[in-house]
Amino acid sequence: MVEIISVGQDLASGQTQNLGAAVVARELLQAGVEVDYTTFVGNREDYLEETLRQALLRSGLIFVLGGLGSHRYDITKKILSRVLNKRLVLDYKVLDKIKERFEKRGEVMPRAEEKQALILSETELLENPVGMSPGFLFHQGEAVVIALPGDPVEIKSIWTQEVLPRLDLQGLKKVPSDTLILKTCGLAESILEEWVRSVVRSQGNTTFSLIPYGEEVEIAIEVKGESLEEVEALRRDLEYKLRRKLGSYLYGTGEQTLEEVVGSLLVLNRKTLAVAESCTGGLICHRLTNVEGSSRYFERGIISYSNEAKMSLLDVSPEIIREKGPVSAEAAIAMAEGVRWISQTSLGLATTGIAGPSGGTPEKPVGLVYIALAAEGRETKSERFYFSGDRNFIKLRASQMGLDMIRRHLTSL
């Protein structure tokens, strides 16, 4: 049995998504190992102790995520030491690294941070390249217990460099299997499910799940067979059929993000980009510049939130603002053309809309967004969208469709 225990009141109360557990489950699935139990535990010490004792009775591989920090509610190490009858000892090498991080910021390490350097005795330390709290691995009878920070970025970094080299997952595989991850954008989940099911139902011992995230939906397909060779053949055949079925809605595979794909296409086509954002408030620029090497193609971003900014920074005419309104196809087109002209780039992207929760009217409701793309040598294209959700979700969905508009343009060249 394989089990994940996520520790944190924010997770147990639903305030925060359990992205850390999703990272571990996905990595295990990629290795052909399924998770049997996933548990949320808040900051009650007695609940966590009971959960850990049950896990040790039934599971051979246990991941405990979160609760390793310096806050008084970070209880994971304390309870593990009690359940496993191990001492907590101060690791001075870890402590020196924590002090060094504070010194680089010109700060003195608070005394409370020493808690992060407390390590259970008789454990293997798992270095954390991007955070302060290390992870650790230890054996308890026939079970392997791995404690990791709850942050998904830290988990991913520790997993690749520290966890995988120490784990022998072969004995946990139920049958030879592999996982195919496909990324889509712009297709409704219900339609996507119907399409995928029509392909997968003919592929024998295969299961799939859809993971929606705004306008993007990830398809995770587990392929099983009698041998690794059979699994690989089924996987190739399945991917070929799905690529044909999904067409332009498919933007990537595996860990690829939409902004990474857009960046690669901009480099491949030797194009440059500038962005003018109103309702998305800089989110598209943020996503683009999260990609390493984005300076090769991203020239600038302008957040023209007010009408005055649209007119003074992007040369949107007052007549468009007065007659059509700042949330209109005409305004989006003028913004896209304006930012491209000012920046002298190959492409100019613009967003304008009503993210809510107030500001909507019967004619222009909350969720209405116009996105325009100005391209060298082509007529400027504008699209209208109606997005549901709260303010942050509308901004996210608009940013996804803006990036996807660029992708579709570049793949058509």
C-alpha positions as CSV (number, residue, x, y, z in Angstrom):
1,M,0.0,0.0,0.0
2,V,1.1,3.6,-0.7
3,E,-0.3,6.4,1.4
4,I,0.0,10.2,1.4
5,I,-0.8,12.2,4.6
6,S,-1.0,16.0,4.1
7,V,-0.7,18.1,7.2
8,G,-2.0,21.6,7.6
9,Q,-5.2,23.3,8.8
10,D,-5.5,25.3,5.6
11,L,-5.7,22.0,3.6
12,A,-8.1,20.3,6.0
13,S,-10.4,23.3,5.9
14,G,-10.3,23.6,2.1
15,Q,-8.7,27.0,2.2
16,T,-5.7,25.8,0.1
17,Q,-5.5,23.2,-2.7
18,N,-3.5,20.1,-1.9
19,L,-1.1,20.6,-4.7
20,G,1.7,18.9,-2.9
21,A,-0.1,15.6,-2.8
22,A,-1.0,16.0,-6.4
23,V,2.8,16.3,-7.3
24,V,3.6,13.1,-5.4
25,A,0.7,11.2,-6.8
26,R,1.6,12.2,-10.3
27,E,5.3,11.3,-9.9
28,L,4.3,7.9,-8.5
29,L,1.9,7.3,-11.3
30,Q,4.5,8.1,-13.8
31,A,6.6,5.3,-12.2
32,G,3.6,3.0,-12.5
33,V,2.7,3.1,-8.8
34,E,-0.8,4.0,-7.6
35,V,-1.7,5.8,-4.3
36,D,-4.1,3.8,-2.2
37,Y,-4.8,6.4,0.6
38,T,-4.8,10.1,0.7
39,T,-5.5,11.8,4.1
40,F,-5.9,15.5,5.2
41,V,-5.0,16.2,8.8
42,G,-5.3,19.7,10.5
43,N,-3.2,20.9,13.4
44,R,-4.6,18.5,16.0
45,E,-1.7,16.4,17.4
46,D,-3.9,13.5,18.5
47,Y,-5.5,13.2,15.0
48,L,-2.1,13.2,13.3
49,E,-0.8,10.6,15.7
50,E,-3.7,8.3,15.1
51,T,-3.4,8.7,11.3
52,L,0.3,7.9,11.4
53,R,-0.2,4.8,13.5
54,Q,-2.9,3.5,11.1
55,A,-0.7,4.2,8.1
56,L,2.2,2.2,9.6
57,L,-0.1,-0.8,10.1
58,R,-1.4,-0.9,6.5
59,S,1.1,0.8,4.1
60,G,4.6,0.0,3.0
61,L,5.4,3.5,1.6
62,I,4.1,6.6,3.5
63,F,4.6,10.2,2.5
64,V,4.0,12.9,5.1
65,L,3.7,16.3,3.5
66,G,3.9,19.7,5.3
67,G,4.2,20.6,9.0
68,L,8.0,20.8,8.9
69,G,8.4,24.6,9.3
70,S,9.0,26.9,12.3
71,H,5.4,27.8,13.1
72,R,3.9,26.4,16.4
73,Y,1.3,24.5,14.3
74,D,4.1,22.7,12.4
75,I,3.7,19.4,14.3
76,T,4.9,16.7,11.9
77,K,8.3,16.1,13.3
78,K,7.1,16.2,16.9
79,I,4.4,13.6,16.3
80,L,6.7,11.4,14.1
81,S,9.2,11.3,16.9
82,R,6.5,10.2,19.3
83,V,5.0,7.5,17.1
84,L,8.4,6.1,16.0
85,N,10.1,6.5,19.3
86,K,12.9,8.6,17.9
87,R,14.7,11.7,19.2
88,L,14.7,15.1,17.6
89,V,18.3,16.4,17.3
90,L,19.6,19.7,16.0
91,D,21.5,19.3,12.7
92,Y,24.1,22.1,12.7
93,K,24.7,21.8,8.9
94,V,21.1,22.4,8.2
95,L,21.1,25.2,10.8
96,D,24.1,26.9,9.1
97,K,22.3,26.8,5.7
98,I,19.2,28.4,7.2
99,K,21.4,31.1,8.8
100,E,23.1,31.7,5.5
101,R,19.8,32.3,3.7
102,F,18.9,35.0,6.2
103,E,22.4,36.6,6.0
104,K,22.1,36.8,2.2
105,R,19.0,38.9,2.7
106,G,20.8,41.1,5.3
107,E,18.8,39.7,8.2
108,V,19.5,37.9,11.4
109,M,17.9,34.5,11.7
110,P,15.0,34.5,14.3
111,R,15.5,32.0,17.1
112,A,12.3,30.2,16.1
113,E,13.8,29.1,12.8
114,E,16.0,26.7,14.6
115,K,13.0,24.4,14.7
116,Q,13.5,23.7,11.0
117,A,16.9,22.2,11.7
118,L,15.5,19.6,14.1
119,I,15.9,16.2,12.5
120,L,14.7,12.8,13.7
121,S,17.5,10.5,14.7
122,E,18.5,7.6,12.5
123,T,17.1,9.1,9.3
124,E,18.4,10.0,5.9
125,L,18.4,13.7,5.3
126,L,16.8,14.9,2.0
127,E,18.4,18.1,0.9
128,N,16.0,20.9,-0.1
129,P,17.6,23.0,-2.9
130,V,14.9,25.7,-3.0
131,G,13.6,25.9,0.6
132,M,14.7,25.9,4.2
133,S,13.1,22.8,5.6
134,P,14.8,19.6,4.5
135,G,12.9,16.3,4.1
136,F,13.9,13.0,5.6
137,L,13.5,9.3,4.9
138,F,13.6,6.5,7.4
139,H,12.6,2.8,7.7
140,Q,10.1,1.6,10.4
141,G,10.0,-2.2,10.2
142,E,9.0,-3.0,6.6
143,A,7.6,0.5,6.0
144,V,9.4,3.4,4.4
145,V,8.3,6.9,5.6
146,I,9.3,10.0,3.7
147,A,8.6,13.5,5.2
148,L,8.6,16.4,2.8
149,P,7.7,20.1,2.9
150,G,4.2,20.8,1.7
151,D,5.1,23.3,-1.0
152,P,4.8,21.7,-4.5
153,V,7.9,23.4,-5.9
154,E,10.0,22.2,-3.0
155,I,8.5,18.7,-3.3
156,K,9.3,18.5,-7.0
157,S,12.9,19.6,-6.4
158,I,13.6,17.2,-3.6
159,W,11.8,14.4,-5.4
160,T,14.0,14.6,-8.5
161,Q,17.3,15.0,-6.7
162,E,16.8,13.1,-3.4
163,V,13.8,10.9,-3.3
164,L,13.9,8.9,-6.6
165,P,17.5,7.8,-6.2
166,R,16.6,6.3,-2.8
167,L,13.4,4.5,-3.8
168,D,13.0,1.1,-5.3
169,L,9.4,1.3,-6.7
170,Q,9.6,-1.9,-8.7
171,G,8.0,-4.0,-5.9
172,L,5.1,-1.6,-5.6
173,K,4.0,-1.8,-9.2
174,K,0.9,-3.9,-9.5
175,V,1.3,-4.6,-13.3
176,P,3.5,-3.1,-15.9
177,S,2.1,0.4,-16.6
178,D,2.9,3.9,-17.9
179,T,1.1,7.2,-17.7
180,L,0.4,9.5,-20.6
181,I,-0.2,13.2,-19.8
182,L,-1.8,15.4,-22.4
183,K,-2.5,19.1,-22.0
184,T,-5.4,20.9,-23.7
185,C,-6.8,24.4,-23.8
186,G,-10.2,25.8,-25.0
187,L,-12.3,22.7,-25.1
188,A,-15.1,22.1,-22.6
189,E,-14.5,19.3,-20.1
190,S,-17.7,17.5,-21.0
191,I,-16.8,17.4,-24.7
192,L,-13.2,16.4,-24.0
193,E,-14.4,13.5,-21.8
194,E,-16.6,12.2,-24.6
195,W,-13.7,12.5,-27.1
196,V,-11.2,10.8,-24.9
197,R,-13.6,8.0,-23.8
198,S,-14.3,7.2,-27.5
199,V,-10.6,6.5,-28.0
200,V,-9.7,4.9,-24.7
201,R,-12.6,2.4,-24.7
202,S,-11.0,0.5,-27.5
203,Q,-7.6,0.3,-25.8
204,G,-8.2,-2.5,-23.2
205,N,-6.8,-2.1,-19.7
206,T,-6.7,1.7,-19.7
207,T,-8.1,4.3,-17.4
208,F,-8.1,8.1,-17.6
209,S,-9.0,11.2,-15.5
210,L,-9.5,14.8,-16.4
211,I,-8.0,17.6,-14.3
212,P,-9.6,21.0,-15.2
213,Y,-7.8,24.2,-14.4
214,G,-9.7,27.1,-15.9
215,E,-9.7,26.8,-19.7
216,E,-7.0,24.2,-19.5
217,V,-7.7,20.5,-18.9
218,E,-5.1,17.9,-18.3
219,I,-5.7,14.3,-19.4
220,A,-4.0,11.7,-17.4
221,I,-4.2,8.2,-18.9
222,E,-2.8,5.1,-17.2
223,V,-1.9,2.3,-19.7
224,K,-1.4,-1.2,-18.4
225,G,-0.3,-4.4,-20.1
226,E,1.3,-7.8,-19.6
227,S,4.8,-6.4,-20.3
228,L,6.6,-3.1,-20.6
229,E,6.9,-3.6,-24.3
230,E,3.1,-4.1,-24.6
231,V,2.5,-1.0,-22.5
232,E,4.8,1.1,-24.6
233,A,3.1,0.0,-27.8
234,L,-0.3,0.8,-26.4
235,R,0.9,4.2,-25.1
236,R,2.2,5.1,-28.6
237,D,-0.9,4.0,-30.3
238,L,-3.1,5.9,-27.8
239,E,-1.1,9.1,-28.1
240,Y,-1.3,9.0,-31.9
241,K,-5.1,8.5,-31.9
242,L,-5.7,11.2,-29.3
243,R,-3.4,13.7,-31.1
244,R,-5.6,13.2,-34.2
245,K,-8.8,13.5,-32.2
246,L,-7.8,16.6,-30.2
247,G,-6.2,18.5,-33.1
248,S,-5.4,22.1,-32.2
249,Y,-6.9,21.8,-28.7
250,L,-3.8,19.8,-27.7
251,Y,-0.9,22.1,-26.7
252,G,1.5,19.9,-24.8
253,T,2.5,16.8,-22.9
254,G,3.9,15.9,-19.5
255,E,5.0,18.8,-17.4
256,Q,4.8,21.4,-20.2
257,T,3.0,24.6,-19.5
258,L,1.1,26.8,-22.0
259,E,3.6,29.7,-21.5
260,E,6.5,27.4,-22.1
261,V,5.0,26.1,-25.3
262,V,4.2,29.7,-26.4
263,G,7.8,30.7,-25.6
264,S,9.3,27.8,-27.7
265,L,7.0,28.7,-30.6
266,L,8.1,32.4,-30.5
267,V,11.8,31.3,-30.6
268,L,11.1,28.8,-33.3
269,N,9.4,31.3,-35.5
270,R,11.7,34.2,-34.6
271,K,8.9,36.4,-33.3
272,T,8.8,38.9,-30.6
273,L,5.9,39.9,-28.3
274,A,4.5,42.8,-26.4
275,V,1.4,42.7,-24.2
276,A,-1.1,45.3,-23.1
277,E,-3.3,44.1,-20.2
278,S,-6.3,45.7,-18.6
279,C,-8.5,43.1,-16.8
280,T,-5.7,40.6,-16.4
281,G,-3.6,43.1,-14.5
282,G,-0.2,41.8,-15.6
283,L,-0.9,38.1,-15.2
284,I,0.0,37.2,-18.8
285,C,3.3,39.1,-18.5
286,H,3.9,37.3,-15.2
287,R,3.4,33.9,-16.8
288,L,5.5,34.6,-19.8
289,T,8.4,35.9,-17.8
290,N,8.3,32.8,-15.5
291,V,9.9,30.9,-18.4
292,E,13.6,30.9,-18.5
293,G,15.0,32.7,-21.5
294,S,11.9,34.8,-22.1
295,S,14.0,37.9,-22.7
296,R,14.7,36.4,-26.2
297,Y,11.1,37.1,-27.3
298,F,9.2,39.2,-24.7
299,E,9.8,42.9,-25.2
300,R,7.5,44.6,-22.8
301,G,4.2,44.6,-21.0
302,I,1.9,47.5,-20.2
303,I,-0.9,47.4,-17.6
304,S,-3.3,50.0,-19.0
305,Y,-6.0,49.7,-16.4
306,S,-7.6,53.1,-16.6
307,N,-9.1,54.7,-19.7
308,E,-6.5,57.4,-19.5
309,A,-3.7,54.9,-19.6
310,K,-5.2,53.2,-22.6
311,M,-5.3,56.5,-24.4
312,S,-2.0,58.0,-23.3
313,L,0.2,54.8,-23.3
314,L,-1.4,52.9,-26.2
315,D,-2.9,55.6,-28.3
316,V,-6.4,54.3,-28.1
317,S,-8.6,57.0,-29.5
318,P,-11.0,58.8,-27.1
319,E,-13.8,58.2,-29.6
320,I,-13.5,54.4,-29.1
321,I,-13.6,54.8,-25.4
322,R,-16.6,57.1,-25.6
323,E,-18.6,55.3,-28.3
324,K,-17.7,51.7,-27.9
325,G,-16.4,51.6,-24.3
326,P,-13.1,50.4,-22.8
327,V,-14.5,46.8,-22.8
328,S,-15.1,46.3,-26.5
329,A,-13.6,44.6,-29.5
330,E,-12.6,48.0,-30.9
331,A,-10.7,48.9,-27.7
332,A,-8.9,45.5,-27.5
333,I,-7.8,45.8,-31.2
334,A,-6.6,49.4,-30.6
335,M,-4.7,48.3,-27.5
336,A,-3.0,45.3,-29.3
337,E,-2.1,47.5,-32.3
338,G,-0.9,50.2,-30.0
339,V,1.4,48.1,-27.9
340,R,2.9,46.4,-31.0
341,W,3.5,49.7,-32.7
342,I,5.2,51.3,-29.6
343,S,7.3,48.2,-29.0
344,Q,8.0,47.4,-32.7
345,T,7.4,43.7,-32.1
346,S,6.1,41.0,-34.3
347,L,3.1,40.5,-32.2
348,G,0.9,42.5,-29.8
349,L,-1.6,40.9,-27.4
350,A,-4.3,42.8,-25.5
351,T,-6.9,42.0,-22.9
352,T,-9.8,44.1,-21.6
353,G,-12.9,43.0,-19.7
354,I,-14.9,43.0,-16.5
355,A,-13.4,40.7,-13.8
356,G,-16.0,41.6,-11.2
357,P,-17.5,41.1,-8.8
358,S,-19.0,44.5,-9.5
359,G,-19.0,46.6,-12.7
360,G,-21.1,44.4,-14.9
361,T,-24.3,45.5,-16.7
362,P,-26.9,43.5,-18.6
363,E,-25.2,44.5,-21.9
364,K,-21.7,43.8,-20.5
365,P,-21.9,41.3,-17.7
366,V,-19.1,40.3,-15.3
367,G,-16.9,37.8,-17.1
368,L,-17.0,39.5,-20.4
369,V,-13.5,39.7,-21.9
370,Y,-12.1,40.8,-25.2
371,I,-8.7,39.5,-26.3
372,A,-7.0,40.8,-29.5
373,L,-3.8,39.8,-31.3
374,A,-2.1,42.2,-33.7
375,A,0.4,40.4,-36.0
376,E,2.8,41.7,-38.5
377,G,1.3,41.5,-42.0
378,R,-2.1,40.3,-40.8
379,E,-5.4,41.8,-39.9
380,T,-5.8,42.2,-36.2
381,K,-7.9,39.4,-34.7
382,S,-10.3,39.9,-31.7
383,E,-12.3,37.3,-29.8
384,R,-15.0,37.7,-27.2
385,F,-15.3,35.4,-24.2
386,Y,-17.7,35.0,-21.3
387,F,-15.9,33.5,-18.3
388,S,-17.5,32.3,-15.1
389,G,-16.0,32.3,-11.6
390,D,-14.7,34.8,-9.1
391,R,-12.3,37.7,-10.0
392,N,-9.1,35.6,-9.8
393,F,-10.5,32.8,-11.8
394,I,-11.7,35.1,-14.5
395,K,-8.3,36.7,-14.7
396,L,-6.7,33.2,-14.9
397,R,-9.0,32.0,-17.7
398,A,-8.5,35.2,-19.7
399,S,-4.7,34.8,-19.4
400,Q,-4.9,31.2,-20.6
401,M,-7.0,32.1,-23.7
402,G,-4.7,35.0,-24.4
403,L,-1.7,32.7,-24.4
404,D,-3.6,30.2,-26.4
405,M,-4.4,32.8,-29.0
406,I,-0.7,33.4,-29.5
407,R,-0.1,29.6,-29.7
408,R,-2.7,29.1,-32.4
409,H,-1.4,32.0,-34.4
410,L,2.2,30.7,-34.3
411,T,1.2,27.1,-35.2
412,S,-0.6,28.4,-38.2
413,L,2.4,30.1,-39.7
